[in-house]
């Protein structure tokens, strides 16, 4: 298949938009409810690191769909991971008293 660069970039931007927007409901629910009990710390840590690596990869190859989508998703994932770490730390402190 031989596509013009414009179409390839358009596919990349559409994929980036959809995967980033799909992540927003989870992020918003986590911020509002502060209930992160259903989120695995290990999985979310690996996910956040993976998205960070995709961002670095996008920067290296200079592909804006990868850069924009992963910069936003990394920011959202990191904020949820920080909330999860705080929640876990508070739970441990409460249980140890």
Secondary structure by P-SEA (a helix, b strand, c coil): ccccaaaaaaaaaaaaaaaaaaaaaaaaaaaaacccccccaaaaaaaaaaaaaaaaaaaaaccaaaaaaaaaaaaaaaaaaaaaaaaaaaaaaaaac
